[in-house]
Amino acid sequence: MVLILVFFLMSRLVATLAVLLTVVSLVFGLIHLSGDPLAGLVPPGASPAQQDSIRRQFGLDQPLLSQYGLFLRRAAQGDFGDSWRARRPAMEAVLTRLPATLALTGAALGFALLLGVPLGIVAGVRPRGWIDFLVGLVVFGGQAMPGFWLGTVLIVVFAIKLDWLPASGLDGPGSLVLPAMALAAFPLAIVVRLLRTSLIETMRLDYVRTARAKGLNETSVVVGHALRNAALPALAYAGVQAGFLLGGAVVVEAVFAYPGMGRLVLQAVEDRDLPVVQAFVVLLALLIVAINLMVDVLARWLDPRMRFGAGAPSGGSA
């Protein structure tokens, strides 16, 4: 059991390092494919002496392979140079915005789960009814509406017309509600769709029928027996949704003028502040692979079929 767990964690760690190496290599390649990499590393109006200093600092006066090795060493230390706009290390500038973005994505995930799980259960337990039809409309709307469009509608309705919630900035928990709702629409739809489909299939399994035959009420059958297995596909997709939430936050933060990483990196792209863009991309990749690792471990713990060294059959207790 212990050896299997160690092997699993080591294999996932190797895969994580491979993903990060690929991302860092792509960042390095895109820098050089976009033209003179020095152009994005120096502030506007930099003197020739400043340009030469930065060129030597990043090894841009060396052969390409040497530049790549230096870039990997600096990236491993989180050193992507200084943001000329923020006038401090780029990774530090990004990390200061990380808590705000995590608060937004956490609130969005909370909305998606608090609404998506009950809707998915109702639709899965009573498929092809009028409630299932209404839930289907929610799923269609969540998947069809772009975040920037939904965000604009929410601002017009709840901030301008009704004046219930702030339209921009970060000033207390109320400032999170509208951007979190805009960001949560798509993952909410995915949670509902996956949970509904999985629950319909699970409710037909023998162990669920056995639970009903023993006289358990429908709530106990669904919550105590079927839901645990039915929720696994939605949980497995949570890692993908984490990437969507972190990436989608870039657009939503711009719509709501929210002071997170997304707004910072959009400004950096506009200003050609290349160190900030590099730091953001690598940090985003690190967060996504870390979340995927945690989700994978949790899924294996919840599902006996995937558990480390376990040979328990699926289905749960009857």
C-alpha positions in Angstrom: 0.0 0.0 0.0 2.7 2.5 1.0 4.9 1.6 -2.0 1.9 2.0 -4.3 1.2 5.4 -2.8 4.8 6.5 -3.1 4.9 5.3 -6.7 1.7 7.2 -7.5 3.0 10.4 -6.0 6.4 10.1 -7.6 4.8 9.5 -11.1 2.5 12.5 -10.6 5.4 14.6 -9.5 7.4 13.7 -12.6 4.4 14.5 -14.8 4.0 17.8 -13.0 7.6 18.8 -13.5 7.3 17.8 -17.2 4.3 20.0 -17.6 6.0 23.0 -15.9 9.2 22.4 -18.0 7.0 22.4 -21.2 5.3 25.7 -20.1 8.6 27.4 -19.3 10.1 26.2 -22.6 7.0 27.5 -24.5 7.3 30.9 -22.7 11.0 31.1 -23.7 10.2 30.1 -27.3 7.4 32.6 -27.6 9.6 35.4 -26.3 12.1 34.8 -29.1 9.6 34.2 -31.8 7.8 37.5 -31.1 10.9 39.5 -32.1 13.6 41.1 -30.1 13.1 39.8 -26.5 14.9 42.8 -25.1 12.0 45.0 -26.3 9.7 43.6 -23.6 12.3 43.7 -20.8 13.2 47.3 -20.8 11.1 50.4 -20.0 10.2 52.8 -22.7 13.0 55.3 -23.3 15.7 53.2 -21.7 19.2 54.4 -22.4 21.7 52.3 -24.4 23.5 51.6 -21.1 20.4 50.3 -19.5 19.6 48.1 -22.5 23.1 46.7 -22.4 22.8 46.0 -18.7 19.5 44.1 -19.0 20.8 42.3 -22.1 23.8 41.0 -20.0 21.5 40.2 -17.0 19.3 37.9 -19.1 22.1 36.5 -21.1 20.7 37.8 -24.4 24.3 38.4 -25.6 25.0 34.6 -25.3 24.1 31.8 -27.7 20.5 30.6 -27.7 21.2 27.4 -25.8 23.0 29.3 -23.1 20.1 31.7 -22.9 17.7 28.8 -22.5 19.7 27.3 -19.6 19.9 30.6 -17.9 16.2 31.1 -18.3 15.4 27.7 -16.8 17.6 28.4 -13.8 16.1 31.8 -13.2 12.5 30.4 -13.7 13.2 27.7 -11.1 14.0 30.5 -8.6 10.9 32.5 -9.6 13.1 35.2 -11.1 11.7 36.6 -14.3 13.3 40.0 -13.9 11.8 43.3 -12.8 8.5 44.8 -13.9 9.5 48.1 -15.2 6.0 49.4 -14.6 5.6 48.2 -11.0 9.4 48.8 -10.4 9.8 45.5 -8.4 10.4 41.8 -9.2 7.7 40.6 -11.6 6.8 37.5 -9.6 6.4 39.6 -6.5 4.0 41.9 -8.4 2.0 38.9 -9.5 1.9 37.3 -6.1 0.6 40.4 -4.4 -2.5 40.1 -6.7 -2.9 36.3 -6.1 -5.0 36.5 -2.9 -7.6 38.6 -4.7 -7.8 36.2 -7.6 -8.0 33.2 -5.4 -10.8 34.9 -3.4 -12.7 35.5 -6.7 -12.2 31.9 -8.0 -13.1 30.4 -4.6 -16.3 32.4 -4.5 -17.1 31.4 -8.1 -16.5 27.7 -7.3 -18.7 28.1 -4.2 -21.5 29.5 -6.3 -21.1 26.7 -8.9 -21.2 23.9 -6.3 -24.0 25.4 -4.1 -26.3 25.8 -7.1 -25.0 23.1 -9.4 -25.1 20.1 -7.0 -28.7 20.5 -6.0 -29.8 21.2 -9.5 -27.9 18.2 -10.8 -29.4 16.0 -8.2 -33.0 17.1 -8.9 -32.5 16.7 -12.6 -30.8 13.3 -12.2 -33.4 11.9 -9.9 -36.4 13.1 -12.0 -35.1 13.1 -15.6 -37.3 14.2 -18.5 -39.7 16.1 -16.3 -40.5 19.8 -16.3 -37.9 20.5 -13.6 -35.3 18.7 -15.7 -36.3 20.9 -18.6 -35.8 24.1 -16.6 -32.5 22.9 -15.3 -31.5 22.2 -18.9 -32.2 25.8 -19.8 -29.8 26.8 -17.0 -27.2 24.5 -18.4 -27.6 25.9 -21.9 -27.5 29.5 -20.7 -24.4 28.9 -18.6 -22.5 27.3 -21.4 -23.7 29.8 -24.1 -23.1 33.1 -22.3 -19.6 34.6 -22.4 -18.3 35.8 -19.1 -17.7 39.4 -20.3 -21.3 39.6 -21.6 -22.9 38.1 -18.5 -20.7 40.4 -16.4 -21.9 43.5 -18.3 -25.6 42.4 -17.8 -25.0 41.9 -14.1 -23.5 45.3 -13.7 -26.4 47.0 -15.6 -29.1 45.2 -13.6 -27.7 44.8 -10.1 -25.3 47.8 -9.9 -26.8 50.5 -12.1 -30.5 49.8 -12.2 -31.1 48.3 -8.7 -28.0 49.7 -7.0 -27.7 46.6 -4.8 -24.1 45.7 -5.3 -20.9 47.5 -6.3 -20.0 47.4 -10.0 -16.2 47.4 -9.6 -13.2 47.2 -7.3 -12.7 45.2 -4.2 -14.3 46.8 -1.1 -15.7 44.0 1.1 -17.4 40.7 0.4 -20.2 42.4 -1.6 -17.7 43.3 -4.3 -17.1 39.6 -5.0 -20.7 38.7 -5.7 -21.2 40.0 -9.2 -17.8 38.9 -10.7 -18.1 35.5 -9.0 -21.6 35.0 -10.5 -20.2 35.9 -14.0 -17.3 33.6 -13.5 -19.4 30.7 -12.1 -21.9 30.4 -14.9 -19.9 28.0 -17.1 -18.6 25.7 -14.4 -22.1 25.6 -12.8 -23.5 24.3 -16.1 -20.8 21.7 -16.3 -21.4 20.5 -12.7 -25.1 20.2 -13.4 -24.7 18.3 -16.7 -22.1 15.9 -15.4 -23.9 15.2 -12.1 -27.2 14.7 -13.8 -25.9 12.2 -16.4 -23.8 10.3 -13.8 -26.7 10.1 -11.3 -29.1 8.8 -13.9 -26.7 6.0 -14.7 -25.9 5.3 -11.0 -29.6 5.1 -10.0 -30.0 2.1 -12.3 -27.2 0.0 -10.6 -28.0 -3.1 -8.6 -26.7 -1.7 -5.2 -29.2 1.2 -5.5 -32.0 -1.2 -6.2 -31.0 -3.3 -3.2 -31.0 -0.2 -1.0 -34.6 0.6 -2.2 -35.6 -3.1 -1.6 -34.4 -2.8 2.0 -37.0 0.0 2.6 -34.7 3.0 2.6 -36.4 6.3 1.7 -35.5 8.0 -1.6 -33.4 10.7 0.2 -31.2 8.0 1.9 -30.8 6.1 -1.3 -29.7 9.1 -3.3 -27.5 10.9 -0.7 -26.2 7.8 1.2 -25.6 5.5 -1.7 -25.9 6.9 -5.2 -24.4 10.4 -4.8 -20.9 9.4 -3.8 -20.2 7.5 -7.0 -22.3 9.9 -9.2 -20.2 12.8 -8.0 -16.9 11.4 -9.1 -17.1 12.6 -12.7 -17.8 16.1 -11.6 -14.9 15.9 -9.1 -12.6 14.6 -11.8 -13.5 17.5 -13.9 -12.8 20.0 -11.1 -9.1 20.2 -12.1 -10.1 21.3 -15.6 -12.6 23.8 -14.1 -9.9 25.2 -11.9 -7.9 26.1 -15.0 -11.0 27.6 -16.5 -11.7 29.7 -13.4 -8.2 31.0 -13.2 -8.0 31.7 -16.9 -11.5 33.1 -17.1 -10.8 35.4 -14.2 -8.6 37.5 -16.6 -11.6 38.6 -18.6 -14.0 38.9 -15.6 -11.5 41.0 -13.7 -11.2 43.4 -16.6 -15.0 43.8 -16.8 -15.3 44.6 -13.1 -12.0 46.4 -12.7 -11.2 43.8 -10.1 -7.6 44.1 -8.7 -6.5 40.6 -9.3 -3.8 38.9 -11.4 -5.9 39.0 -14.5 -6.2 42.7 -14.6 -2.5 43.0 -13.9 -1.5 40.7 -16.8 -3.8 42.5 -19.2 -2.2 45.7 -18.3 1.2 44.1 -18.7 0.3 42.8 -22.2 -0.8 46.3 -23.2 2.4 47.8 -21.8 4.6 45.0 -23.2 5.8 44.4 -19.6 7.2 41.0 -20.5 8.5 39.8 -17.1 5.0 40.1 -15.6 3.5 38.1 -18.4 6.1 35.4 -18.0 5.6 35.2 -14.2 1.8 35.0 -14.6 1.9 32.2 -17.2 4.3 30.0 -15.1 2.4 30.7 -11.8 -0.9 29.9 -13.5 0.5 26.6 -14.8 1.9 25.8 -11.3 -1.5 26.4 -9.7 -3.4 24.3 -12.2 -1.1 21.3 -12.0 -1.1 21.5 -8.2 -4.9 21.6 -8.1 -5.1 18.7 -10.5 -2.8 16.6 -8.3 -5.0 17.3 -5.3 -8.1 16.5 -7.2 -6.6 13.2 -8.4 -5.6 12.1 -4.9 -9.1 13.0 -3.6 -10.8 11.1 -6.4 -8.7 8.0 -5.7 -9.5 8.2 -2.0 -13.3 8.5 -2.6 -13.5 5.8 -5.3 -12.6 2.3 -4.1 -11.9 1.3 -7.7 -9.1 3.8 -8.0 -7.8 3.6 -4.4 -4.1 2.8 -4.0 -3.8 -0.9 -4.0 -7.4 -1.5 -3.2 -9.4 -4.2 -4.9 -12.8 -3.2 -3.5 -15.6 -3.4 -5.9 -17.5 -0.3 -6.9 -21.0 0.5 -5.7 -20.7 1.4 -2.0 -22.6 -0.2 0.8 -25.9 -1.8 0.3 
